[in-house]
């Protein structure tokens, strides 16, 4: 049975209380990959995968998930500023469907609008060269996406009346 693909909050109900999550920023040429600690407090970068073919890309992602003992995936869903979904969001959903057929790990979708531009501004502020930014932007966007999701999940757990 394919893994469930759900909005982040709903996907979290399919994950155990502890265990690393893998965050993904899907680009057309690369996939930025980040991972959380088992307590889901901090996202750190893992690598940027140069996209080849889906099966190769998925095999690498599943290998990373196994190495890190991950319990789920968080995919950045590029929603338009008006809340609609364009071709990039549709492409992300298709990738999620294909990945779900290869794993039992639930996949959470997280609104990632402005993540790449926020990371770009941060890297420019740190005086990172244009060439170096191009190398690390997707991995940093994956960190930004995953950390945002982790913070949202932590806020839900901390909310009064939810324990």
Secondary structure per residue as TSV (DSSP state, phi and psi in degrees):
chain	resnum	aa	ss	phi	psi
A	1	X	-	360.0	132.1
A	2	X	-	-65.2	154.3
A	3	X	-	-65.2	147.9
A	4	X	-	-70.1	145.3
A	5	X	E	-119.7	113.9
A	6	X	E	-140.7	162.6
A	7	X	E	-57.0	151.8
A	8	X	H	-45.8	-51.2
A	9	X	H	-61.2	-40.1
A	10	X	H	-72.7	-37.6
A	11	X	H	-63.1	-35.7
A	12	X	H	-58.3	-27.7
A	13	X	T	-70.4	-15.8
A	14	X	T	-94.0	-7.4
A	15	X	S	-99.0	143.9
A	16	X	-	-63.4	165.9
A	17	X	S	-61.7	-31.5
A	18	X	S	-122.6	156.0
A	19	X	-	133.8	144.2
A	20	X	E	-67.3	149.1
A	21	X	E	-114.4	146.7
A	22	X	E	-103.4	124.6
A	23	X	E	-101.6	137.7
A	24	X	E	-127.7	135.1
A	25	X	E	-113.5	106.5
A	26	X	E	-87.2	115.8
A	27	X	-	-106.1	175.3
A	28	X	S	-74.0	-30.0
A	29	X	S	-110.8	-20.9
A	30	X	E	-140.0	164.0
A	31	X	E	-127.2	116.5
A	32	X	E	-80.7	135.5
A	33	X	E	-125.0	131.8
A	34	X	E	-131.8	161.5
A	35	X	E	-137.4	149.0
A	36	X	E	-99.3	164.1
A	37	X	-	-72.3	166.1
A	38	X	T	-61.2	-25.9
A	39	X	T	-87.0	-1.4
A	40	X	S	59.1	46.3
A	41	X	-	-103.3	-34.1
A	42	X	-	-135.5	132.5
A	43	X	E	-97.8	135.8
A	44	X	E	-130.7	151.3
A	45	X	E	-72.5	146.5
A	46	X	E	-112.0	-58.7
A	47	X	E	-171.9	172.5
A	48	X	E	-115.7	120.9
A	49	X	E	-91.1	128.3
A	50	X	E	-79.0	118.3
A	51	X	-	-66.8	136.1
A	52	X	-	-122.1	-89.4
A	53	X	-	-123.4	153.5
A	54	X	H	-53.4	-46.7
A	55	X	H	-60.4	-40.6
A	56	X	H	-67.0	-45.0
A	57	X	H	-61.7	-46.2
A	58	X	H	-64.6	-39.8
A	59	X	H	-60.2	-41.5
A	60	X	H	-66.4	-43.2
A	61	X	H	-62.4	-42.2
A	62	X	H	-68.4	-33.8
A	63	X	H	-65.3	-42.8
A	64	X	H	-62.3	-44.5
A	65	X	H	-59.5	-41.9
A	66	X	H	-67.2	-45.0
A	67	X	H	-57.8	-40.0
A	68	X	T	-91.9	1.9
A	69	X	T	53.2	44.3
A	70	X	E	-70.5	150.5
A	71	X	E	-111.4	-2.6
A	72	X	E	-176.3	170.0
A	73	X	E	-118.6	147.0
A	74	X	E	-121.9	116.9
A	75	X	E	-104.9	131.1
A	76	X	E	-70.2	124.2
A	77	X	E	-103.1	110.6
A	78	X	-	-76.9	87.8
A	79	X	B	-85.7	142.0
A	80	X	-	-67.0	160.9
A	81	X	T	-61.0	-27.1
A	82	X	T	-86.2	4.5
A	83	X	S	91.0	-5.4
A	84	X	-	-83.3	168.0
A	85	X	B	-113.2	128.3
A	86	X	-	-104.2	-163.8
A	87	X	H	-58.8	-37.1
A	88	X	H	-66.4	-39.4
A	89	X	H	-66.3	-40.6
A	90	X	H	-63.4	-39.4
A	91	X	H	-64.5	-39.9
A	92	X	H	-64.6	-42.4
A	93	X	H	-63.7	-38.4
A	94	X	H	-65.6	-42.2
A	95	X	H	-60.8	-44.5
A	96	X	H	-60.8	-43.5
A	97	X	H	-60.9	-43.7
A	98	X	H	-66.1	-42.7
A	99	X	H	-65.0	-39.5
A	100	X	H	-59.4	-28.7
A	101	X	T	-72.7	-12.2
A	102	X	T	-110.5	-3.4
A	103	X	-	-145.4	158.5
A	104	X	-	-97.5	-5.2
A	105	X	S	-73.6	124.1
A	106	X	-	-59.2	144.0
A	107	X	E	-113.4	120.7
A	108	X	E	-100.5	135.8
A	109	X	E	-100.6	132.3
A	110	X	E	-128.0	128.0
A	111	X	E	-58.0	116.4
A	112	X	-	-111.3	17.5
A	113	X	T	-57.1	138.0
A	114	X	T	73.5	3.2
A	115	X	H	-63.0	-47.2
A	116	X	H	-65.6	-40.9
A	117	X	H	-68.8	-34.1
A	118	X	H	-65.2	-43.0
A	119	X	H	-66.4	-41.0
A	120	X	H	-59.1	-46.2
A	121	X	H	-60.7	-42.0
A	122	X	H	-63.0	-44.5
A	123	X	H	-67.1	-38.0
A	124	X	H	-63.5	-42.5
A	125	X	H	-61.0	-28.0
A	126	X	T	-89.2	6.4
A	127	X	T	61.8	36.8
A	128	X	-	-80.7	132.8
A	129	X	-	-63.1	156.6
A	130	X	H	-56.8	-43.1
A	131	X	H	-63.7	-43.9
A	132	X	H	-67.6	-38.3
A	133	X	H	-59.2	-42.9
A	134	X	H	-60.5	-34.2
A	135	X	H	-71.4	-35.0
A	136	X	H	-111.2	-5.9
A	137	X	H	-59.7	-42.4
A	138	X	H	-69.9	-40.2
A	139	X	H	-63.9	-42.5
A	140	X	H	-67.1	-35.3
A	141	X	H	-65.5	-37.6
A	142	X	H	-63.6	-40.1
A	143	X	H	-61.8	-46.7
A	144	X	H	-59.9	-44.7
A	145	X	H	-63.5	-50.4
A	146	X	H	-65.7	-41.0
A	147	X	H	-64.6	-39.1
A	148	X	H	-60.7	-42.3
A	149	X	H	-66.0	-43.4
A	150	X	H	-61.0	-43.4
A	151	X	H	-63.2	-40.0
A	152	X	H	-64.0	-44.3
A	153	X	H	-64.4	-39.7
A	154	X	H	-64.1	-41.2
A	155	X	H	-64.5	-36.2
A	156	X	H	-65.4	-42.6
A	157	X	H	-65.7	-32.7
A	158	X	H	-84.9	-12.4
A	159	X	S	-64.9	138.0
A	160	X	T	-61.7	141.6
A	161	X	T	83.6	3.8
A	162	X	-	-107.6	4.9
A	163	X	-	-100.4	360.0
